[in-house]
Amino acid sequence: MKLKLGIPKGSLENATIDLFRRAGFNITTSSRSYFPAVDDPEIECMLIRAQEMARYVEDGVLDGGLTGRDWIEESEAQVETVADLIYAKQSFGKVRWVLAAPESSSFKTVKDLEGKIIATELVATTKRYLAKNGVNAKVEFSWGATEVKPPELADAIVEVTETGSSLRANKLRILETVLESNTQLIANCAAWKDDWKRRKLEDIRMLLEGAINALGKVGLMLNVRATDLDAVLSVLPALKKPTISQLSDQEWLAVNTILDESTVRTIIPRLKDAGAQGIVEYPLNKIVM
């Protein structure tokens, strides 16, 4: 039996394949094929645009796949959410779909767009957002380069952003957030009821979440004399609980802990000053809670 799994083609493709690599799955793509090779004989991968993923999972073409919550809501597909995977192509965080208008415009809220034209790739969601706010505006589908359309081709846009830098570069001002989104692992409803496929999807979820937990973290191990232990522990972040074990020499202890990678460059010199020896920093692929 095989699990048919959709990998998002496009902006999330490289981040997703790298996440799977950290989780223990090596996926190899080819520019000539939409069927990447994966080193798990129980998985069969297919590259699908994130915008279409939920529909193919709902229809059973795929047993599961990774796509954004935004595209699940846009398609109104009936699928099972297996996991929230908070990563994106730049910041490994959430993204926002925002309503934005030219800096030079007088628009301040969605209410000011009554009777105006809004360009977006997220048409159905934008229409629902306008209806919720009691605003009648024309929503036009944008095939791309949405940021350059105001003010000549549209009065405002609904566009996805992680940092807002592209919007600012195009002299656009964010008015409101329409939707927050993150990547999700989803499953076909029938596949989720199949014991084997559900177990496989749950295994994948555990490993992917473990890989995400390890992002930005490193392991640190060191040796320290028992008399210097308190001084070493005082250097480590208060919320960390290191593993401490006895060495063959009764006067020495081994300390093992996990730290944020960004803090290690500051902490290692202080550990050395406190009496630590044999300090080893090592990368982490997964932290399974």
C-alpha positions in Angstrom: 0.0 0.0 0.0 1.2 3.5 -0.8 0.2 6.9 0.6 -0.3 9.5 -2.2 1.1 12.7 -0.9 1.0 16.2 -2.5 4.0 18.5 -2.2 3.3 22.2 -3.0 4.9 23.3 -6.2 6.1 26.9 -6.3 7.1 29.3 -3.5 6.7 26.7 -0.7 8.4 23.8 -2.6 12.0 24.3 -1.5 11.0 25.0 2.2 8.8 21.9 2.2 11.4 19.6 0.7 14.0 20.9 3.2 11.5 20.3 6.1 11.0 16.7 4.9 14.7 16.2 4.7 15.1 17.4 8.3 12.2 15.0 9.2 14.1 12.1 7.6 12.6 11.9 4.1 14.8 12.6 1.1 12.6 14.0 -1.8 14.3 14.5 -5.1 12.7 16.6 -7.8 13.3 16.9 -11.5 12.4 19.8 -13.8 10.9 17.2 -16.2 8.6 15.4 -13.8 5.7 16.1 -11.5 6.4 12.9 -9.5 9.4 13.4 -7.2 11.3 10.4 -5.9 11.2 9.8 -2.2 13.3 7.3 -0.2 10.2 5.9 1.6 8.7 3.0 -0.4 5.3 3.6 1.3 5.0 7.2 -0.1 4.3 8.3 -3.6 4.7 12.1 -4.1 3.2 14.5 -6.6 3.9 18.2 -7.1 0.7 20.2 -7.1 0.2 23.9 -7.0 -0.8 24.9 -3.4 -3.9 26.7 -4.8 -5.2 23.3 -6.2 -4.0 21.0 -3.4 -7.1 20.9 -1.2 -9.4 20.1 -4.2 -7.3 17.1 -5.3 -7.2 15.9 -1.7 -10.9 16.3 -1.3 -11.6 14.4 -4.5 -9.3 11.5 -3.4 -6.7 12.0 -6.2 -4.3 12.5 -3.2 -4.5 10.9 0.2 -2.9 13.9 1.8 -0.9 17.0 1.0 0.6 20.3 2.2 -1.0 23.6 1.4 -2.0 26.9 3.0 -5.1 27.4 5.2 -5.8 30.3 2.8 -6.3 28.0 -0.2 -8.3 25.5 1.8 -10.7 28.2 2.8 -10.7 29.7 -0.7 -11.7 26.4 -2.3 -14.1 25.5 0.7 -12.8 21.9 0.3 -13.9 19.3 2.8 -10.7 17.8 4.2 -9.2 16.7 7.5 -6.6 19.0 9.1 -3.8 16.7 10.3 -1.4 19.3 11.5 -0.6 23.0 11.6 2.9 23.4 10.3 4.0 27.0 11.1 6.6 27.6 8.4 6.7 29.7 5.2 9.2 30.3 2.5 11.1 33.1 4.4 10.4 33.3 8.1 9.0 29.9 9.1 6.0 31.7 10.4 2.5 32.7 9.5 1.6 34.8 6.5 -1.2 37.4 6.2 -3.5 38.3 3.3 -4.0 42.0 3.7 -6.1 44.7 2.1 -3.8 47.3 0.8 -4.2 50.6 -1.1 -1.9 53.3 -2.5 -0.2 55.4 0.1 -1.5 58.5 -1.7 -5.1 57.3 -1.5 -7.7 58.5 1.1 -8.8 54.9 1.9 -8.5 54.0 5.6 -10.7 50.9 6.1 -12.6 48.4 4.0 -15.7 50.6 4.3 -14.1 53.2 2.1 -14.0 50.8 -0.8 -17.7 50.8 -1.6 -18.1 50.6 -5.3 -14.4 50.3 -6.0 -12.3 47.6 -7.7 -10.1 45.2 -5.7 -7.6 42.9 -7.5 -6.6 39.6 -5.8 -5.8 35.9 -6.4 -8.0 35.1 -3.3 -11.3 36.0 -4.9 -13.8 33.9 -3.0 -12.3 34.8 0.4 -12.2 38.5 -0.4 -15.8 38.4 -1.5 -16.8 36.8 1.8 -14.8 39.4 3.7 -16.5 42.2 1.9 -19.9 40.7 2.5 -19.1 40.3 6.2 -18.3 44.0 6.3 -21.4 45.1 4.3 -19.3 46.4 1.4 -20.2 46.1 -2.3 -17.1 46.2 -4.4 -15.9 44.5 -7.6 -13.4 41.8 -7.0 -11.2 40.9 -10.0 -9.0 37.9 -10.3 -5.3 38.8 -10.6 -2.9 36.5 -12.5 0.1 37.9 -10.7 2.1 41.1 -10.1 -0.9 42.3 -8.1 1.1 45.0 -6.2 1.6 47.0 -9.4 -2.1 47.3 -10.3 -3.2 50.2 -8.1 -4.1 52.8 -8.8 -4.6 52.5 -12.6 -6.0 48.9 -12.8 -7.5 48.6 -9.4 -8.3 50.8 -6.4 -6.9 48.3 -3.9 -5.6 44.8 -3.6 -5.8 41.8 -1.3 -2.3 40.2 -1.3 -0.3 37.8 0.8 2.7 39.2 2.7 5.2 38.0 5.3 7.1 41.2 5.9 5.2 43.9 4.0 8.4 44.9 2.2 7.1 44.3 -1.3 4.0 46.3 -0.5 6.0 49.2 0.8 8.3 49.1 -2.2 5.3 49.5 -4.4 4.0 52.5 -2.3 1.1 50.6 -0.9 -0.3 50.9 2.7 -1.9 48.0 4.6 -5.5 48.9 5.6 -6.7 45.6 7.2 -5.8 41.9 7.6 -8.2 39.7 5.7 -6.8 36.3 6.7 -3.9 34.8 8.6 -2.6 31.6 7.1 0.0 28.9 7.6 0.9 25.6 6.0 -1.2 22.6 7.0 -0.9 18.9 6.4 -4.4 17.8 5.2 -5.9 14.4 4.5 -8.7 13.1 2.4 -11.7 12.2 4.6 -11.8 8.6 3.4 -8.0 8.2 3.7 -8.2 9.5 7.3 -10.6 6.7 8.2 -8.3 4.1 6.8 -6.2 2.7 9.7 -3.0 2.3 7.7 -3.1 5.6 5.9 -4.1 7.4 9.1 -1.1 5.9 11.0 1.2 6.8 8.1 -0.1 10.4 8.1 0.3 10.6 11.9 3.9 9.4 11.7 4.6 12.0 9.1 3.0 14.7 11.3 5.1 13.7 14.3 8.4 13.8 12.3 7.5 17.1 10.5 6.5 18.7 13.8 9.8 17.5 15.3 11.7 19.0 12.5 9.9 22.4 13.0 10.6 22.2 16.8 14.3 21.9 16.0 14.5 25.0 13.7 16.8 27.6 15.2 17.9 25.2 18.0 21.2 23.5 18.7 22.4 20.9 21.2 25.2 21.8 23.6 27.2 19.3 25.7 30.1 20.0 28.0 32.1 18.6 30.9 32.4 20.4 34.3 33.9 19.7 37.7 31.1 19.1 40.3 32.4 22.1 42.3 31.8 24.4 39.2 28.4 23.0 38.3 26.3 25.8 39.9 28.4 28.4 38.2 27.8 26.7 34.8 24.1 26.3 35.4 23.8 29.9 36.3 25.0 30.8 32.7 22.3 28.7 31.0 18.8 30.2 30.4 16.7 29.8 33.5 13.9 27.9 31.8 16.2 25.2 30.4 16.6 21.9 32.3 19.8 20.3 31.2 20.6 16.6 31.5 23.4 16.0 34.1 25.2 12.7 34.3 28.2 11.4 36.2 31.5 10.7 34.3 33.9 7.9 35.2 35.9 10.4 37.2 33.7 11.1 40.2 34.8 14.8 40.3 33.4 15.5 36.8 29.9 15.8 35.4 28.5 15.9 31.8 25.9 18.5 31.0 23.7 18.2 27.9 21.1 20.8 26.9 19.2 22.5 23.9 19.5 26.2 23.3 18.4 28.8 20.8 21.1 29.0 18.1 21.1 32.8 18.3 22.2 32.8 22.0 25.0 30.2 21.8 27.7 32.7 20.6 27.1 34.7 23.8 26.7 31.7 26.2 29.7 29.6 25.2 32.4 32.1 26.3 30.6 32.5 29.6 30.4 28.7 30.1 34.2 28.6 29.5 34.7 31.3 32.1 32.5 29.4 34.6 34.7 26.3 34.3 33.2 24.3 31.5 35.5 22.1 29.3 35.1 20.0 26.2 32.2 22.2 25.0 30.5 20.7 21.8 27.8 22.4 19.8 25.9 20.2 17.4 23.0 20.7 15.0 19.5 19.2 15.6 17.2 17.8 12.9 14.2 16.9 15.1 12.9 17.5 18.6 9.9 15.2 19.3 7.9 16.4 22.2 
